[in-house]
Amino acid sequence: MNRREIVLAPIVHVLGARPNFVKAAPVISALAAAGAEQAVIHTGQHYDARMSEIFFDQLGLPEPDVNLGVGSGGHAEQTAALMIGLEQEFTGRSPALVIVYGDVNSTIAAALVAAKLHIPVAHVEAGLRSFDMTMPEEVNRRITDQLSALCLVTSPEGIGHLAAEGVAVSRAHLVGNPMIDTLLANLDQFDTAAVREAHGLPERYVLATMHRPANVDAPETAAALVRRLHGVADLADLVIPVHPRGRANLLAAGLDEHDRVHILEPLGYIDFIAAVRGAAAVVTDSGGLQEETTILGVPCLTVRPNTERPITITHGTNRLVTFEELVPGVRKCLEGGPAPADGPGGRRPPLWDGHAGPRIAEVIMEFLGE
């Protein structure tokens, strides 16, 4: 029996937010090359075209077979709507395997529905842990891994985390990081000069992205953050594509009331990474951006007390900072330290080599064959 005959029902990918799309592109491509029948469900968790559709276009993702159009809402409201829509889709499609990505509400909703329908789940980016259960993403990660038949791990420490939680060794596979596959495949398209010209940006700037609930949801916290971001802007122009989450609180706190703060709408993947590549430093609370700056060799200051991606600190350019440490940290980056990693072609975390997608496809096809 050849592998084209193995998949009797489609593999279903569930995608909900922009980081999912970046991770899924190389996996979908590699499975297509292996002859797998696939379907893509876009949950609509990110529903703005700049947060969603443009990513499909730029990453060469197939048009979604269905868009559930769930949109925003509280955790319970959004997750419930996701589960209702996904249950209908899974029941109608009878997939052989559901593949979920990352740690958003679409991820946990799909894993819960599939598990109750006795459909195996593969979790891409399994094993990441911040050990901070106040983070909704940490709750999603832990539960999804427990429900997954295949835990597809991006970095070595994830294997240990899964083992400590009782996940059988046979379920955990170190495959590398498909987000880095996408980054390396598009290096030639990241034109920093073109992005600067298109958005009227200066030659030297710090780029920021902030959207974590702990940083932007409470008005007083958002105001404290804005004071520090203005302090960064005193040192260098600050470019900030504003995420829909937290936009109102950040603007209400006066984010745009500094002459050297450049507020942009969310950017597509190519323009965003081009802007990151050209930054003197990055200030963020994003998970994926810690990884992308590690490969690009751009100093990254993560405004969080913890990270589920410690390998970006040990093998990359990332450093955790508090609000109070942010401005001094940026000043140090602008003065030339700490020295960045080697960037593209230099030192990288294990298996962050651009071939995670094919490794994931091989694990999945072997699983379905068994």
Buried (B, 14 or more C-beta within 10 A) or exposed (E): EEBEEBBEBBBBBBBBBBBBBBBBBBBBBBBEEBEBBBBBBBBBBBBBEBBBBBBBEBBEBBEBBBBBEBBEBEEEEBBBBBBEBBBEBBEEBEBBBBBBBBBBBBBBBBBBBBBEBEBBBBBBBBBBBBEBEEBBBBBBBBBBBBBBBBBBBBBEBBBEBBEEEEBEEEBBBBBBBBBBBBBBBBBEEBBBEEBBEEBEBEEEBBBBBBBBBBBBEEEEBBBBBBBBBBBBBEBBBBBBBBBBBBBEBBBEBBBEEBEBBBBBEBBBBBBBBBBBBBBBBBBBBBBBBBBBBBBBBBBBBBBBEBBBBBBBBEBBBBBBBEBEBBBEBBBBBBEEEEEBBEBEEEEBBEBBBBBBBBBBBBBBBEBBEE
